């Protein structure tokens, strides 16, 4: 019997809740087709728009995906657990591993290198890196894919003078990535700060990440600092919110 609170829910939300429970119970497994709009209309006595909204809830939450001309299916993609503290340990990049690969466990990640070059520093980045406004920064732009799906866009900003003539300014920065190269330059990152917020994506982000309608993005801005407190990198990341779990484990101060 529905609780008072469920009774006050819009019909489409109640239907979506039932479908989610069925997915969690294994009634519908990864790749299975969910009941279509006509099925939901008949089973629940609702209008087509209500049935469509219910399926839309599952798509927005990343549990299902629509396939043109075929229906709505339980999503097969496994969520990425981004362990925000452990992935940045020096043992990861210091041993020549990619911190991105540390997120993906036994799956094969793909990094599409979009561009690298010198650009005028955005005001916010210049302030963090303690550069004059408009000073040159080396910008590295990448797109990250897992299981063939785009999941993250990232742009790293570093002082152009520091990066000049090093592998930081090349598409392939070498084993361990730019943090290992910074360590080679005597600018080893030992402390990080991340700021996290969310919003709806812009048109370019929707296209580059292949986002379903209504899917938000998570913005992570990370700054890397040396032992002396010098900021040496700002990394602006845009994550598909339906693809990630953000995990932070730390000791109480």
Legacy VTK file of the C-alpha trace (Angstrom):
# vtk DataFile Version 3.0
C-alpha trace
ASCII
DATASET POLYDATA
POINTS 253 float
0.000 0.000 0.000
1.539 3.382 -0.904
2.695 5.594 1.941
1.248 9.058 2.377
4.438 10.563 0.978
4.429 8.335 -2.110
0.754 9.131 -2.616
1.607 12.801 -2.884
4.246 12.154 -5.546
3.380 12.933 -9.159
2.387 9.783 -11.026
5.478 9.833 -13.229
7.727 9.834 -10.159
5.886 6.884 -8.634
6.287 4.936 -11.873
9.973 5.867 -12.048
10.448 4.707 -8.438
8.887 1.337 -9.278
11.119 0.942 -12.318
14.213 1.833 -10.301
13.266 -0.733 -7.661
12.864 -3.348 -10.397
16.321 -2.517 -11.768
17.869 -2.752 -8.291
16.127 -6.090 -7.694
17.527 -7.464 -10.957
14.174 -7.772 -12.705
15.741 -5.664 -15.440
19.458 -6.197 -15.875
22.085 -4.200 -17.784
21.107 -4.008 -21.439
17.503 -5.101 -20.862
14.698 -3.181 -22.515
12.387 -1.400 -20.084
8.593 -1.248 -20.553
7.776 1.262 -23.278
5.411 4.175 -23.137
2.462 2.065 -24.335
3.217 -0.602 -21.721
3.357 1.955 -18.907
0.195 3.678 -20.112
-1.705 0.367 -20.002
-0.227 -0.846 -16.702
-0.708 2.402 -14.792
-3.625 4.033 -16.559
-1.670 7.206 -17.348
-1.250 9.505 -20.321
1.640 9.137 -22.740
3.354 12.254 -21.389
3.338 10.787 -17.864
4.887 7.547 -19.122
7.481 9.503 -21.088
8.371 11.591 -18.023
8.832 8.442 -15.927
11.293 6.980 -18.415
12.954 10.381 -18.654
13.689 10.307 -14.912
15.687 7.103 -15.318
17.584 8.539 -18.263
18.409 11.751 -16.392
19.699 9.771 -13.414
21.917 7.695 -15.687
20.115 4.405 -15.044
18.752 4.043 -18.570
19.443 5.189 -22.094
17.201 5.642 -25.103
18.103 3.922 -28.365
16.505 5.502 -31.392
13.740 3.349 -32.781
14.324 0.585 -30.216
13.171 1.872 -26.836
14.697 2.617 -23.442
17.234 0.181 -21.999
18.943 -0.316 -18.639
22.331 1.290 -18.928
25.233 -1.146 -19.199
27.906 1.391 -18.270
29.515 0.838 -14.843
29.903 3.986 -12.768
33.403 5.368 -12.283
34.403 5.679 -8.633
36.702 8.695 -8.531
38.684 8.439 -5.302
39.712 12.062 -4.983
42.462 11.550 -2.389
44.046 8.186 -3.229
44.292 8.877 -6.974
46.622 11.840 -6.348
49.108 9.937 -4.197
52.723 10.276 -5.329
52.871 6.464 -5.420
50.547 6.606 -8.424
52.151 9.156 -10.736
55.617 8.720 -9.150
55.619 5.139 -10.410
54.748 6.257 -13.927
51.035 5.493 -13.731
48.227 7.770 -14.876
45.923 9.136 -12.173
43.090 8.809 -14.689
43.842 5.099 -15.096
43.711 4.753 -11.297
39.975 5.558 -11.485
39.129 2.887 -14.012
40.308 -0.314 -12.288
40.226 -3.213 -14.777
38.766 -1.217 -17.667
40.662 0.235 -20.597
40.576 4.050 -20.541
41.183 6.154 -23.639
42.553 9.689 -23.608
41.911 11.842 -26.670
44.443 14.637 -26.772
42.674 17.682 -28.171
45.375 20.366 -28.093
48.406 21.786 -26.324
49.746 25.297 -26.726
50.370 28.685 -25.183
47.419 30.993 -24.521
46.802 34.118 -22.438
45.910 33.078 -18.904
42.230 33.499 -17.943
42.016 35.991 -15.058
40.984 33.367 -12.486
43.823 31.034 -13.498
46.386 33.863 -13.511
45.347 34.784 -9.968
45.795 31.222 -8.687
49.158 30.727 -10.425
50.322 34.187 -9.288
50.869 35.370 -12.869
50.231 38.765 -14.390
46.826 38.974 -16.031
47.123 37.847 -19.637
50.511 36.165 -19.053
51.144 33.062 -21.130
50.052 29.669 -19.851
50.571 26.238 -21.353
47.114 24.716 -21.837
46.622 20.968 -22.258
43.092 19.918 -23.334
41.923 16.300 -23.281
38.781 14.218 -23.538
38.536 10.994 -21.547
36.528 7.950 -22.652
35.676 4.684 -20.930
33.985 1.709 -22.573
33.733 3.892 -25.672
31.753 6.596 -23.840
33.056 10.153 -23.304
32.951 10.862 -19.555
35.188 13.860 -18.878
36.746 16.947 -20.453
39.849 18.438 -18.833
42.043 21.498 -19.357
45.313 21.888 -17.449
46.945 25.320 -17.096
50.623 25.771 -16.212
53.066 28.671 -16.361
54.233 28.746 -20.004
57.748 29.711 -18.947
58.003 26.646 -16.734
56.581 24.290 -19.360
58.613 25.609 -22.324
61.050 23.081 -23.742
59.729 20.225 -21.576
57.421 17.291 -22.267
54.674 19.209 -20.482
54.354 21.232 -23.684
54.136 18.074 -25.820
51.075 15.880 -26.400
52.730 12.917 -24.665
54.032 14.143 -21.318
55.604 10.768 -20.522
55.206 8.221 -17.708
53.420 9.633 -14.689
52.112 12.607 -16.664
52.701 16.267 -15.898
53.066 15.751 -12.141
56.075 13.516 -12.737
57.512 16.135 -15.110
56.945 18.878 -12.533
58.829 16.734 -10.026
61.673 16.453 -12.564
61.749 20.274 -12.629
61.957 20.541 -8.862
58.286 21.561 -8.580
56.874 18.329 -7.161
53.190 18.648 -6.203
52.636 17.615 -2.584
49.270 19.208 -1.780
46.065 19.578 -3.768
42.869 21.568 -3.420
39.676 20.653 -5.253
36.528 22.724 -5.590
33.400 20.890 -6.765
30.133 22.259 -8.079
27.482 21.264 -10.586
25.395 22.909 -13.286
23.614 22.118 -16.510
25.945 21.741 -19.517
26.410 24.087 -22.425
25.756 22.995 -26.009
29.427 22.196 -26.703
29.684 20.096 -23.535
26.526 18.178 -24.489
28.051 17.389 -27.873
31.544 16.472 -26.657
30.285 14.298 -23.791
27.304 12.851 -25.655
24.999 13.785 -22.788
21.363 12.732 -22.598
18.848 15.537 -22.268
18.623 16.832 -18.702
21.957 15.389 -17.563
23.993 17.811 -15.431
27.766 18.057 -15.302
30.075 18.167 -12.297
32.845 20.769 -12.401
36.021 19.946 -10.496
38.724 22.603 -10.262
41.976 21.237 -8.870
45.067 23.235 -7.928
48.411 21.501 -7.329
50.893 23.055 -4.845
54.561 22.458 -4.077
55.897 22.005 -0.527
56.630 25.748 -0.515
52.973 26.531 -1.279
53.550 27.518 -4.914
50.593 26.744 -7.185
51.969 24.967 -10.250
48.882 23.693 -12.063
45.178 24.434 -12.347
43.078 21.649 -13.836
39.489 22.426 -14.846
37.465 19.231 -15.315
33.925 18.725 -16.608
32.445 15.343 -15.669
29.307 13.606 -16.897
27.376 13.512 -13.597
25.643 10.270 -14.591
28.988 8.477 -15.019
30.732 9.279 -11.736
30.711 8.691 -8.003
33.005 11.173 -6.224
34.631 9.650 -3.146
36.822 11.536 -0.661
38.446 9.665 2.237
40.505 11.634 4.765
41.453 11.757 8.430
39.710 14.190 10.742
41.901 17.246 11.504
LINES 1 254
253 0 1 2 3 4 5 6 7 8 9 10 11 12 13 14 15 16 17 18 19 20 21 22 23 24 25 26 27 28 29 30 31 32 33 34 35 36 37 38 39 40 41 42 43 44 45 46 47 48 49 50 51 52 53 54 55 56 57 58 59 60 61 62 63 64 65 66 67 68 69 70 71 72 73 74 75 76 77 78 79 80 81 82 83 84 85 86 87 88 89 90 91 92 93 94 95 96 97 98 99 100 101 102 103 104 105 106 107 108 109 110 111 112 113 114 115 116 117 118 119 120 121 122 123 124 125 126 127 128 129 130 131 132 133 134 135 136 137 138 139 140 141 142 143 144 145 146 147 148 149 150 151 152 153 154 155 156 157 158 159 160 161 162 163 164 165 166 167 168 169 170 171 172 173 174 175 176 177 178 179 180 181 182 183 184 185 186 187 188 189 190 191 192 193 194 195 196 197 198 199 200 201 202 203 204 205 206 207 208 209 210 211 212 213 214 215 216 217 218 219 220 221 222 223 224 225 226 227 228 229 230 231 232 233 234 235 236 237 238 239 240 241 242 243 244 245 246 247 248 249 250 251 252
